Structures are given as C-alpha cells and as structure tokens.
Amino acid sequence: MGMDAEAMRTMLAACVAMGTACAAECRQHADMDESCRYCAMACDEMVAECRAMMDAMPV
C-alpha cells in the first residue's frame, strides 16, 4: 500500500506545530527544571527532523 503524500505532509505539519508549541512552553520553565530544558531540546530536534522529511518529500 502506498503512502498518501498529502496526508503525510499534513501529519508532519501537525507535529511541527505541536513540537514548536511544546518547546516554547518548556523554554519558559527551563531555568527552574532541567527536564524542561531537555524537553525543549528534544522538541526542537523533532521539529527539525519533521521539516527535513517534509522537504525531502516529492511535491
């Protein structure tokens, strides 16, 4: 079964939006809790990977 590129793009865009929001929220608390700093970094990495995947997908 083939991949539906438009559905995949939509799901990746949703992941980017949620990861961006999560990272921003965690950065607000990063000075109080080290786990928030790590969460923000993980979200930033996930957003970067999702964007790279979206850029690599055929149009």
One Martini backbone bead per residue (centre of mass of N, CA, C, O) as a GRO file, in nm:
protein
   59
    1MET     BB    1   0.096   0.036   0.023
    2GLY     BB    2   0.075   0.360  -0.023
    3MET     BB    3   0.161   0.681   0.021
    4ASP     BB    4   0.008   0.974   0.140
    5ALA     BB    5   0.149   1.269   0.100
    6GLU     BB    6  -0.062   1.471   0.212
    7ALA     BB    7  -0.109   1.330   0.483
    8MET     BB    8   0.186   1.339   0.575
    9ARG     BB    9   0.218   1.646   0.566
   10THR     BB   10  -0.003   1.705   0.774
   11MET     BB   11   0.123   1.545   1.008
   12LEU     BB   12   0.394   1.698   1.013
   13ALA     BB   13   0.274   1.979   1.064
   14ALA     BB   14   0.152   1.903   1.337
   15CYS     BB   15   0.420   1.830   1.473
   16VAL     BB   16   0.549   2.106   1.442
   17ALA     BB   17   0.342   2.266   1.603
   18MET     BB   18   0.366   2.106   1.870
   19GLY     BB   19   0.676   2.124   1.908
   20THR     BB   20   0.690   2.432   1.916
   21ALA     BB   21   0.501   2.473   2.159
   22CYS     BB   22   0.653   2.296   2.361
   23ALA     BB   23   0.927   2.438   2.353
   24ALA     BB   24   0.827   2.715   2.446
   25GLU     BB   25   0.716   2.624   2.719
   26CYS     BB   26   0.977   2.488   2.830
   27ARG     BB   27   1.158   2.744   2.820
   28GLN     BB   28   1.003   2.893   3.055
   29HIS     BB   29   1.119   2.642   3.265
   30ALA     BB   30   1.431   2.577   3.235
   31ASP     BB   31   1.542   2.730   3.500
   32MET     BB   32   1.373   2.526   3.705
   33ASP     BB   33   1.395   2.266   3.493
   34GLU     BB   34   1.581   2.036   3.330
   35SER     BB   35   1.356   1.875   3.181
   36CYS     BB   36   1.260   2.119   3.012
   37ARG     BB   37   1.519   2.156   2.853
   38TYR     BB   38   1.517   1.875   2.723
   39CYS     BB   39   1.243   1.897   2.590
   40ALA     BB   40   1.308   2.135   2.406
   41MET     BB   41   1.533   1.993   2.252
   42ALA     BB   42   1.364   1.755   2.147
   43CYS     BB   43   1.158   1.924   1.993
   44ASP     BB   44   1.358   2.064   1.803
   45GLU     BB   45   1.454   1.802   1.669
   46MET     BB   46   1.180   1.705   1.565
   47VAL     BB   47   1.118   1.950   1.389
   48ALA     BB   48   1.365   1.923   1.204
   49GLU     BB   49   1.295   1.636   1.099
   50CYS     BB   50   1.018   1.702   0.981
   51ARG     BB   51   1.115   1.919   0.784
   52ALA     BB   52   1.310   1.737   0.629
   53MET     BB   53   1.096   1.538   0.533
   54MET     BB   54   0.922   1.743   0.381
   55ASP     BB   55   1.154   1.837   0.186
   56ALA     BB   56   1.198   1.530   0.067
   57MET     BB   57   0.934   1.533  -0.053
   58PRO     BB   58   0.738   1.500  -0.299
   59VAL     BB   59   0.521   1.719  -0.486
   0.00000   0.00000   0.00000
